Amino acid sequence: MKSKEAEIIDLMSSERSREKGVRLMMDAYQSRLYWHIRRLIVDHALAQDVLQDTFIKAYQNFHQFKQDSQIYTWLYRIATNEALQQLNKMKKMQKSEEGAEYHLQNLVAENVSADADEIQVLLQKAIQSLPEKQKLVFTFRYYEDLPYEEISQILDMSVGTLKTNYHYAKQKVEEYIKANYHE
């Protein structure tokens, strides 16, 4: 029996079955990609748009998938790039780096459910305050629990650089929460 990944590759490789392949790919990876994007962008509607753009790019550029990694690694790379483009648009609209960070932290507060823990909100705000590379590495390690080797393929960074970024990100998140948590 073929793996889901092999089935998707087979379907996507043929012009006649590409539509079916993209539907199968969306069924398999949509939820994980949505939450990855949402953690970076925060806003639900924008995350949905970026997710849609991710699958459109995957559909249009499947011929560039070299099969030297797993499909979800390739999709995460596309989703991450699309999310970063969206964040850059948001930063330009906010006119300053500080303005964009402040905007993202406010989005966290606006998008929190009523039963969310204060510590969860602080964690999200802390993550939004991180520099871009640290935010990406922290998100992949903390939420996705991906090994450094896979993150390295997605972000095209060395494992050593990733570990350093994760270490600093973790420190900053801890400091942010300690400084802002009110018992």
C-alpha positions as CSV (number, residue, x, y, z in Angstrom):
1,M,0.0,0.0,0.0
2,K,1.3,3.4,-1.0
3,S,1.9,6.1,1.6
4,K,-0.3,9.2,1.5
5,E,2.8,11.2,0.5
6,A,3.6,8.8,-2.5
7,E,-0.1,9.0,-3.6
8,I,0.0,12.8,-3.5
9,I,3.3,12.9,-5.5
10,D,1.8,10.5,-8.1
11,L,-1.4,12.4,-8.4
12,M,0.3,15.8,-8.6
13,S,2.9,14.6,-11.1
14,S,0.2,14.0,-13.7
15,E,-1.7,16.9,-15.4
16,R,-4.9,14.8,-15.4
17,S,-4.9,14.0,-11.7
18,R,-3.3,17.2,-10.3
19,E,-6.7,18.6,-9.1
20,K,-7.3,15.4,-7.1
21,G,-3.7,15.5,-5.8
22,V,-4.0,19.0,-4.6
23,R,-7.3,18.2,-2.8
24,L,-5.5,15.2,-1.1
25,M,-2.6,17.4,-0.2
26,M,-4.9,20.0,1.3
27,D,-6.8,17.3,3.3
28,A,-3.5,16.0,4.6
29,Y,-1.7,19.3,5.5
30,Q,-4.2,22.1,5.8
31,S,-4.7,22.1,9.5
32,R,-1.0,21.9,10.4
33,L,-0.1,24.6,7.9
34,Y,-2.9,26.8,9.0
35,W,-1.8,26.8,12.7
36,H,1.8,27.3,11.6
37,I,0.8,30.4,9.6
38,R,-1.6,31.6,12.3
39,R,1.1,31.5,15.0
40,L,3.2,33.8,12.8
41,I,0.5,36.1,11.5
42,V,-2.0,35.9,14.4
43,D,-5.0,37.2,12.4
44,H,-7.4,34.4,11.3
45,A,-8.5,35.9,8.0
46,L,-5.0,36.7,7.0
47,A,-3.8,33.3,7.9
48,Q,-6.6,31.8,5.8
49,D,-5.5,34.0,2.8
50,V,-1.8,32.9,3.3
51,L,-2.9,29.3,3.5
52,Q,-4.8,29.6,0.3
53,D,-1.8,31.3,-1.4
54,T,0.4,28.5,-0.1
55,F,-1.7,25.8,-1.8
56,I,-1.9,27.8,-5.0
57,K,1.9,28.2,-5.1
58,A,2.3,24.5,-4.4
59,Y,-0.1,23.6,-7.2
60,Q,1.5,26.0,-9.7
61,N,5.1,25.0,-8.8
62,F,4.8,21.3,-8.1
63,H,7.2,20.7,-11.0
64,Q,9.9,22.4,-8.8
65,F,9.4,19.9,-5.9
66,K,12.6,17.8,-6.1
67,Q,11.5,15.0,-3.8
68,D,14.7,15.3,-1.8
69,S,12.5,16.2,1.2
70,Q,9.1,15.4,2.4
71,I,6.1,17.2,0.9
72,Y,5.2,18.8,4.2
73,T,8.8,20.2,4.5
74,W,8.4,21.8,1.1
75,L,4.9,23.1,2.0
76,Y,6.2,24.5,5.3
77,R,8.9,26.4,3.3
78,I,6.3,27.8,1.0
79,A,3.9,28.7,3.9
80,T,6.7,30.3,5.8
81,N,7.8,32.4,2.9
82,E,4.2,33.5,2.2
83,A,3.7,34.3,5.9
84,L,6.9,36.4,5.9
85,Q,5.8,38.3,2.9
86,Q,2.5,39.0,4.6
87,L,4.3,40.1,7.8
88,N,6.5,42.4,5.7
89,K,3.4,44.0,4.1
90,M,2.0,44.5,7.6
91,K,5.3,46.1,8.8
92,K,5.3,48.5,5.8
93,M,1.7,49.5,6.6
94,Q,2.7,50.1,10.2
95,K,5.6,52.3,9.0
96,S,8.0,51.1,11.7
97,E,9.4,47.9,13.1
98,E,8.1,48.8,16.6
99,G,4.7,49.6,15.2
100,A,4.4,46.2,13.5
101,E,5.4,44.4,16.7
102,Y,2.9,46.4,18.7
103,H,0.2,45.7,16.1
104,L,0.9,41.9,16.2
105,Q,0.8,41.9,20.0
106,N,-2.6,43.8,19.9
107,L,-3.8,41.2,17.4
108,V,-2.9,38.5,19.9
109,A,-5.1,40.2,22.5
110,E,-8.0,40.6,20.1
111,N,-7.8,37.0,18.8
112,V,-7.7,35.3,22.2
113,S,-10.7,33.2,23.2
114,A,-12.5,34.2,26.5
115,D,-11.2,31.2,28.4
116,A,-7.5,31.7,27.4
117,D,-5.0,31.7,30.2
118,E,-3.1,34.9,30.9
119,I,0.1,32.9,30.5
120,Q,-1.0,31.7,27.0
121,V,-1.6,35.3,26.0
122,L,1.7,36.3,27.3
123,L,3.4,33.5,25.5
124,Q,1.8,34.6,22.2
125,K,2.8,38.3,22.8
126,A,6.3,37.2,23.7
127,I,6.6,35.2,20.5
128,Q,5.4,38.2,18.5
129,S,8.1,40.4,20.1
130,L,10.9,38.1,18.8
131,P,13.1,38.9,15.8
132,E,11.9,37.1,12.7
133,K,14.4,34.3,12.6
134,Q,14.0,33.6,16.3
135,K,10.2,33.6,16.0
136,L,10.3,31.1,13.1
137,V,12.7,28.7,14.9
138,F,10.8,29.0,18.2
139,T,7.5,28.3,16.5
140,F,8.8,25.2,14.6
141,R,10.5,23.8,17.7
142,Y,7.9,24.7,20.4
143,Y,4.6,24.1,18.5
144,E,5.5,21.8,15.7
145,D,8.2,19.9,17.6
146,L,10.2,19.5,14.4
147,P,13.8,18.3,14.6
148,Y,16.5,20.9,13.8
149,E,17.4,19.0,10.6
150,E,13.9,19.5,9.2
151,I,13.8,23.1,10.2
152,S,17.2,23.5,8.5
153,Q,15.6,22.3,5.2
154,I,12.6,24.6,5.6
155,L,14.4,27.7,6.5
156,D,17.7,27.0,4.7
157,M,19.8,27.6,7.8
158,S,22.5,25.5,9.5
159,V,21.5,23.4,12.5
160,G,24.0,25.4,14.6
161,T,22.4,28.7,13.7
162,L,19.0,27.3,14.4
163,K,20.0,26.0,17.9
164,T,21.5,29.4,18.7
165,N,18.4,31.2,17.6
166,Y,16.2,28.9,19.6
167,H,18.3,29.3,22.7
168,Y,18.0,33.1,22.5
169,A,14.3,33.0,21.6
170,K,13.6,30.8,24.6
171,Q,15.5,33.2,26.9
172,K,13.6,36.2,25.6
173,V,10.3,34.5,25.9
174,E,11.0,33.5,29.5
175,E,12.2,37.0,30.3
176,Y,9.1,38.6,28.7
177,I,6.7,36.3,30.6
178,K,8.5,36.9,33.9
179,A,8.4,40.7,33.4
180,N,4.8,40.8,32.4
181,Y,3.0,38.0,34.4
182,H,0.8,39.3,37.2
183,E,-0.3,36.7,39.7
